[in-house]
Amino acid sequence: MANKIDKTLLNTLTVLARKEKKGKEFSRRVRVKGKVVKKGLTKKGNIKLIVQKGEDKYGFVIIKSHKERYALAEKLTKGSLVYAEGINKFRTIICTKLKKISRIDESEQTSLI
């Protein structure tokens, strides 16, 4: 008789592992609401934005292949208020979400426990 293993437990564990991996990936993302301090181009034609939040500065790279984000980044000027989200890769932050905002609210999440 061939060695048969019940796949239901294995499939359940696979689904749980994927969810955990996705959760960890989401928590590693950098999220910043701040002011554009500097805007420039990289050697390959991508846009590099320096966003300042308080005393901290974050460098975001908007890749040319992301058409909507790239178009928005081209229109931004120095001093614009933005919300940027990205993933740390290769000593820089690759932008995954970019929005122009009208004001920055300094709200923070607090624990009620």
VONU-125012 format. One line per field, with one value per atom (N, C-alpha, C): residue in one letter; atom name; x, z, y; residue number from 0. Coordinates in Angstrom, 3 decimals, always signed. Example, Ala and Ser with C-alpha at 12.3 -4.5 7.8 and 13.67 -1.06 7.14 Angstrom:
2
type = A;A;A;S;S;S
atom = N;CA;C;N;CA;C
px = +13.190;+12.300;+13.200;+12.850;+13.670;+12.900
pz = +7.800;+7.800;+7.800;+7.080;+7.140;+7.870
py = -5.690;-4.500;-3.300;-2.250;-1.060;+0.030
seq = 0;0;0;1;1;1
***
This chain:
113
type = M;M;M;A;A;A;N;N;N;K;K;K;I;I;I;D;D;D;K;K;K;T;T;T;L;L;L;L;L;L;N;N;N;T;T;T;L;L;L;T;T;T;V;V;V;L;L;L;A;A;A;R;R;R;K;K;K;E;E;E;K;K;K;K;K;K;G;G;G;K;K;K;E;E;E;F;F;F;S;S;S;R;R;R;R;R;R;V;V;V;R;R;R;V;V;V;K;K;K;G;G;G;K;K;K;V;V;V;V;V;V;K;K;K;K;K;K;G;G;G;L;L;L;T;T;T;K;K;K;K;K;K;G;G;G;N;N;N;I;I;I;K;K;K;L;L;L;I;I;I;V;V;V;Q;Q;Q;K;K;K;G;G;G;E;E;E;D;D;D;K;K;K;Y;Y;Y;G;G;G;F;F;F;V;V;V;I;I;I;I;I;I;K;K;K;S;S;S;H;H;H;K;K;K;E;E;E;R;R;R;Y;Y;Y;A;A;A;L;L;L;A;A;A;E;E;E;K;K;K;L;L;L;T;T;T;K;K;K;G;G;G;S;S;S;L;L;L;V;V;V;Y;Y;Y;A;A;A;E;E;E;G;G;G;I;I;I;N;N;N;K;K;K;F;F;F;R;R;R;T;T;T;I;I;I;I;I;I;C;C;C;T;T;T;K;K;K;L;L;L;K;K;K;K;K;K;I;I;I;S;S;S;R;R;R;I;I;I;D;D;D;E;E;E;S;S;S;E;E;E;Q;Q;Q;T;T;T;S;S;S;L;L;L;I;I;I
atom = N;CA;C;N;CA;C;N;CA;C;N;CA;C;N;CA;C;N;CA;C;N;CA;C;N;CA;C;N;CA;C;N;CA;C;N;CA;C;N;CA;C;N;CA;C;N;CA;C;N;CA;C;N;CA;C;N;CA;C;N;CA;C;N;CA;C;N;CA;C;N;CA;C;N;CA;C;N;CA;C;N;CA;C;N;CA;C;N;CA;C;N;CA;C;N;CA;C;N;CA;C;N;CA;C;N;CA;C;N;CA;C;N;CA;C;N;CA;C;N;CA;C;N;CA;C;N;CA;C;N;CA;C;N;CA;C;N;CA;C;N;CA;C;N;CA;C;N;CA;C;N;CA;C;N;CA;C;N;CA;C;N;CA;C;N;CA;C;N;CA;C;N;CA;C;N;CA;C;N;CA;C;N;CA;C;N;CA;C;N;CA;C;N;CA;C;N;CA;C;N;CA;C;N;CA;C;N;CA;C;N;CA;C;N;CA;C;N;CA;C;N;CA;C;N;CA;C;N;CA;C;N;CA;C;N;CA;C;N;CA;C;N;CA;C;N;CA;C;N;CA;C;N;CA;C;N;CA;C;N;CA;C;N;CA;C;N;CA;C;N;CA;C;N;CA;C;N;CA;C;N;CA;C;N;CA;C;N;CA;C;N;CA;C;N;CA;C;N;CA;C;N;CA;C;N;CA;C;N;CA;C;N;CA;C;N;CA;C;N;CA;C;N;CA;C;N;CA;C;N;CA;C;N;CA;C;N;CA;C;N;CA;C;N;CA;C;N;CA;C;N;CA;C;N;CA;C;N;CA;C;N;CA;C;N;CA;C;N;CA;C;N;CA;C;N;CA;C;N;CA;C;N;CA;C;N;CA;C;N;CA;C;N;CA;C
px = +0.841;+0.000;+0.888;+0.563;+1.346;+1.147;+2.140;+2.096;+1.231;-0.023;-0.935;-1.044;-0.924;-1.015;-2.266;-2.976;-4.153;-3.697;-4.123;-3.651;-4.375;-5.459;-6.233;-5.432;-4.694;-3.886;-2.771;-2.137;-1.055;-1.560;-2.716;-3.307;-3.671;-4.211;-4.569;-3.333;-2.270;-1.019;-0.416;-0.524;-0.015;-0.753;-2.066;-2.868;-2.493;-2.344;-1.973;-0.586;+0.352;+1.704;+1.696;+0.889;+0.792;+0.230;-0.808;-1.403;-0.385;+0.382;+1.386;+2.469;+2.893;+3.922;+3.424;+2.167;+1.581;+1.476;+1.115;+1.020;+2.366;+3.405;+4.741;+5.219;+4.927;+5.326;+4.654;+3.372;+2.639;+3.210;+3.613;+4.133;+5.532;+6.260;+7.604;+7.596;+6.437;+6.368;+6.566;+7.169;+7.402;+6.249;+5.595;+4.487;+4.812;+4.726;+5.119;+4.136;+3.686;+2.965;+3.910;+4.279;+5.227;+5.308;+6.349;+6.558;+7.696;+7.515;+8.574;+9.652;+10.862;+11.972;+12.826;+12.987;+13.835;+13.259;+13.402;+12.913;+13.984;+14.269;+15.288;+15.109;+15.971;+15.944;+17.147;+16.959;+18.072;+18.713;+19.795;+20.479;+19.571;+18.695;+17.830;+16.516;+16.337;+15.147;+14.010;+14.218;+13.203;+13.224;+12.144;+12.064;+12.399;+13.262;+13.611;+13.034;+12.212;+11.628;+12.202;+12.585;+12.981;+11.807;+11.210;+10.041;+10.470;+10.139;+10.512;+9.287;+9.439;+8.397;+9.077;+8.771;+9.456;+10.924;+11.807;+13.249;+13.768;+12.960;+13.393;+13.163;+14.101;+13.972;+13.993;+13.108;+12.988;+13.145;+13.942;+14.141;+13.303;+12.358;+11.496;+11.872;+11.881;+12.125;+10.836;+10.373;+9.183;+9.669;+9.361;+9.854;+9.020;+9.684;+9.022;+7.886;+8.019;+7.008;+5.681;+5.680;+4.444;+3.871;+3.114;+2.702;+1.935;+0.938;+0.120;+0.928;+1.708;+2.541;+3.596;+4.165;+5.209;+4.636;+3.431;+2.781;+2.489;+2.020;+1.751;+3.045;+4.100;+5.386;+5.970;+5.734;+6.218;+5.553;+4.270;+3.515;+3.844;+4.394;+4.684;+5.779;+5.641;+6.670;+7.273;+8.375;+9.019;+8.055;+7.844;+6.919;+5.544;+5.277;+3.978;+3.838;+2.619;+2.347;+1.908;+2.539;+2.253;+2.142;+1.461;+1.468;+2.189;+3.262;+4.035;+4.190;+4.090;+4.254;+5.194;+6.101;+7.048;+7.682;+8.477;+9.167;+10.658;+11.379;+12.826;+13.467;+14.196;+14.931;+16.218;+17.298;+18.580;+18.961;+18.945;+19.342;+18.474;+17.303;+16.366;+14.947;+13.980;+12.586;+11.882;+11.387;+10.641;+9.191;+8.698;+7.361;+6.293;+5.332;+4.223;+2.894;+2.846;+1.626;+2.035;+1.424;+1.740;+0.451;+0.188;-1.000;-0.619;-1.231;-1.076;-2.163;-1.791;-2.756;-2.820;-3.898;-4.081;-3.495;-3.507;-2.938;-2.441;-1.578;-1.034;-1.650;-2.348;-2.844;-1.869;-1.582;-0.578;-1.209;-2.238;-2.889;-2.024;-2.075;-1.322;-2.231;-1.909;-2.680;-2.220;-3.178;-2.834;-3.519;-2.919;-3.472;-4.385;-5.535;-6.493;-6.314;-5.351;-5.146;-4.392
pz = +0.000;+0.000;+0.000;-0.863;-0.967;+0.281;+0.584;+1.763;+1.453;+1.913;+1.655;+2.904;+2.674;+3.772;+3.547;+4.621;+4.534;+4.279;+3.174;+2.748;+3.422;+4.135;+4.693;+5.705;+6.589;+7.575;+6.887;+5.907;+5.172;+4.425;+3.799;+3.088;+4.049;+5.204;+6.211;+6.707;+6.975;+7.420;+6.346;+5.095;+3.994;+3.920;+4.056;+4.021;+5.186;+6.385;+7.558;+7.391;+6.825;+6.614;+5.628;+4.575;+3.600;+4.247;+5.085;+5.765;+6.691;+7.419;+8.335;+7.562;+6.442;+5.624;+5.092;+4.647;+4.135;+5.244;+6.453;+7.598;+7.962;+7.940;+8.251;+7.185;+5.923;+4.831;+4.982;+5.358;+5.521;+6.667;+7.750;+8.903;+8.655;+7.680;+7.371;+6.474;+5.957;+5.045;+5.793;+5.093;+5.652;+5.213;+6.173;+5.878;+6.432;+5.576;+5.984;+5.433;+6.297;+5.865;+6.124;+5.066;+5.258;+4.064;+4.096;+3.086;+2.163;+0.859;-0.115;+0.045;+0.397;+0.616;-0.653;-1.350;-2.536;-3.545;-4.824;-5.896;-6.965;-7.448;-8.480;-9.289;-10.290;-11.137;-10.839;-10.972;-10.844;-12.221;-12.268;-13.538;-14.566;-14.105;-15.011;-15.322;-14.825;-15.140;-14.146;-13.052;-12.005;-11.180;-10.469;-9.647;-8.203;-7.601;-6.191;-5.417;-4.419;-3.547;-2.152;-1.551;-0.152;+0.612;+1.488;+2.265;+3.712;+4.283;+5.658;+6.552;+7.639;+8.663;+9.975;+10.496;+11.708;+11.396;+12.143;+11.913;+10.971;+10.734;+9.925;+8.441;+7.608;+6.159;+5.568;+4.612;+3.964;+2.460;+1.832;+0.390;-0.307;-1.116;-1.864;-3.336;-3.988;-5.428;-6.098;-7.065;-7.835;-9.184;-9.477;-10.679;-11.895;-13.047;-14.278;-14.704;-14.448;-14.907;-14.156;-13.003;-12.259;-12.747;-13.821;-14.581;-13.748;-12.973;-12.232;-11.157;-10.392;-9.348;-9.955;-11.064;-11.720;-12.217;-12.802;-13.285;-12.130;-10.999;-9.834;-9.292;-9.239;-8.722;-9.613;-10.909;-11.820;-11.523;-11.136;-10.867;-9.505;-8.580;-7.238;-7.286;-6.414;-6.291;-4.897;-4.743;-3.434;-2.461;-1.299;-0.311;-0.335;-1.304;-1.368;-0.209;+0.269;+1.324;+0.685;+1.103;+0.507;+1.571;+1.187;+1.946;+1.059;+1.569;+0.792;+1.598;+0.887;+1.498;+0.609;+1.226;+0.411;+1.143;+0.384;+0.885;+0.822;+1.905;+1.926;+0.998;-0.005;-0.923;-1.324;-1.263;-1.793;-1.296;-0.006;+0.647;+0.276;-0.257;-0.558;-0.352;-0.456;-0.261;-1.612;-2.099;-3.350;-3.034;-3.665;-3.379;-3.922;-3.065;-3.485;-3.478;-2.782;-2.736;-2.562;-3.326;-3.252;-3.425;-2.480;-2.544;-2.156;-2.828;-2.423;-1.398;-0.283;+0.776;+1.004;+1.641;+1.856;+3.185;+4.187;+5.483;+6.188;+7.173;+7.941;+9.328;+9.704;+11.059;+11.862;+13.043;+13.873;+14.776;+14.283;+15.097;+15.170;+16.289;+16.491;+17.095;+16.823;+17.375;+18.811;+19.711;+21.095;+21.543;+22.516;+23.060;+24.233;+24.289;+25.368;+26.556;+26.496;+27.586;+28.724
py = -1.178;+0.000;+1.245;+2.187;+3.418;+4.266;+5.059;+5.921;+7.141;+7.156;+8.268;+9.134;+10.423;+11.382;+12.228;+12.460;+13.315;+14.749;+15.329;+16.650;+17.808;+17.551;+18.655;+19.468;+18.791;+19.505;+20.282;+19.669;+20.325;+21.566;+21.456;+22.595;+23.718;+23.369;+24.368;+25.110;+24.377;+25.006;+25.907;+25.492;+26.310;+27.636;+27.608;+28.833;+29.748;+29.185;+29.986;+30.602;+29.849;+30.369;+31.530;+31.434;+32.532;+33.791;+33.624;+34.780;+35.446;+34.648;+35.187;+35.933;+35.375;+36.018;+37.353;+37.396;+38.626;+39.669;+39.244;+40.156;+40.749;+39.930;+40.432;+41.403;+41.098;+41.983;+43.337;+43.336;+44.584;+45.411;+44.750;+45.494;+46.057;+45.520;+46.026;+47.250;+47.606;+48.746;+50.058;+51.004;+52.335;+53.222;+53.864;+54.769;+56.143;+57.158;+58.508;+59.528;+60.432;+61.630;+62.787;+63.489;+64.579;+65.508;+66.338;+67.361;+66.948;+67.188;+66.904;+67.970;+67.515;+68.434;+68.557;+67.443;+67.428;+66.449;+66.790;+65.931;+65.880;+64.667;+64.544;+63.277;+63.121;+61.935;+61.058;+59.744;+58.809;+58.630;+57.858;+57.609;+56.943;+56.073;+55.315;+56.037;+57.249;+58.025;+57.891;+57.192;+57.100;+58.382;+58.651;+59.865;+59.523;+60.346;+60.169;+61.347;+61.021;+62.046;+61.911;+63.020;+63.047;+63.655;+62.855;+63.283;+63.455;+64.611;+64.902;+64.863;+64.091;+64.033;+64.385;+65.542;+66.001;+66.230;+65.570;+65.683;+64.593;+63.551;+62.413;+62.669;+62.172;+62.268;+60.871;+60.634;+59.339;+59.524;+58.678;+58.731;+57.675;+58.096;+57.181;+57.236;+56.073;+55.998;+55.551;+56.358;+56.008;+55.496;+54.245;+53.582;+53.982;+54.153;+54.582;+53.664;+52.375;+51.422;+51.557;+52.225;+52.483;+53.814;+53.762;+54.951;+55.983;+55.552;+56.516;+57.223;+56.466;+57.059;+57.985;+57.555;+58.343;+59.673;+59.638;+60.862;+61.817;+61.270;+62.104;+62.702;+61.916;+62.390;+63.483;+63.405;+64.456;+65.790;+65.752;+66.977;+67.593;+66.802;+67.316;+68.376;+69.352;+70.385;+70.328;+71.022;+71.104;+71.786;+71.190;+71.744;+71.107;+70.220;+69.533;+68.560;+68.400;+67.431;+66.118;+65.019;+63.718;+62.636;+61.554;+60.309;+59.308;+58.723;+57.754;+56.474;+55.362;+54.047;+53.261;+52.501;+51.763;+50.596;+49.833;+48.654;+48.904;+48.582;+48.720;+47.707;+48.175;+47.312;+48.019;+47.328;+47.810;+49.204;+49.428;+50.682;+51.874;+51.636;+52.705;+52.184;+53.057;+52.657;+52.747;+51.614;+51.581;+51.943;+52.988;+53.501;+52.561;+52.184;+51.335;+52.089;+53.216;+54.020;+55.475;+56.365;+57.788;+58.578;+59.492;+60.336;+61.754;+62.712;+64.103;+64.390;+65.020;+65.311;+66.804;+67.253;+68.685;+69.156;+68.269;+68.644;+67.388;+67.589;+66.473;+66.521;+65.460;+65.351;+64.505;+64.910;+64.245;+63.194;+62.510;+61.498;+60.244;+59.586;+58.355;+57.314;+56.060;+54.963;+54.721;+54.527;+54.249;+52.987;+52.326;+51.091;+51.427;+50.812;+51.086;+50.166;+49.293;+48.322;+48.961
seq = 0;0;0;1;1;1;2;2;2;3;3;3;4;4;4;5;5;5;6;6;6;7;7;7;8;8;8;9;9;9;10;10;10;11;11;11;12;12;12;13;13;13;14;14;14;15;15;15;16;16;16;17;17;17;18;18;18;19;19;19;20;20;20;21;21;21;22;22;22;23;23;23;24;24;24;25;25;25;26;26;26;27;27;27;28;28;28;29;29;29;30;30;30;31;31;31;32;32;32;33;33;33;34;34;34;35;35;35;36;36;36;37;37;37;38;38;38;39;39;39;40;40;40;41;41;41;42;42;42;43;43;43;44;44;44;45;45;45;46;46;46;47;47;47;48;48;48;49;49;49;50;50;50;51;51;51;52;52;52;53;53;53;54;54;54;55;55;55;56;56;56;57;57;57;58;58;58;59;59;59;60;60;60;61;61;61;62;62;62;63;63;63;64;64;64;65;65;65;66;66;66;67;67;67;68;68;68;69;69;69;70;70;70;71;71;71;72;72;72;73;73;73;74;74;74;75;75;75;76;76;76;77;77;77;78;78;78;79;79;79;80;80;80;81;81;81;82;82;82;83;83;83;84;84;84;85;85;85;86;86;86;87;87;87;88;88;88;89;89;89;90;90;90;91;91;91;92;92;92;93;93;93;94;94;94;95;95;95;96;96;96;97;97;97;98;98;98;99;99;99;100;100;100;101;101;101;102;102;102;103;103;103;104;104;104;105;105;105;106;106;106;107;107;107;108;108;108;109;109;109;110;110;110;111;111;111;112;112;112
***
